[in-house]
């Protein structure tokens, strides 16, 4: 596998791990509730939780503040 292929695979694994953490943090709350409180669309939150996208830095901050967690603990562990 080329170095570029390794990077793409690593990014997908990281996106999946981030999504799993976000789902766990959301718990019993609905996508609608969290997305409204954070100021993003339900579809964006769903994509983050499913590993389809990684949020921009400003959204990472909003999510970390909402969940009262560090950015590091959600997005970089």
Secondary structure, DSSP 8 states (H G I E B T S, - for coil): --HHHHHHHHHHHHHHHHHHHHHHHHTTS-HHHHHHHHTS-HHHHHHHHTTS----HHHHHHHHHHHT--HHHHH--
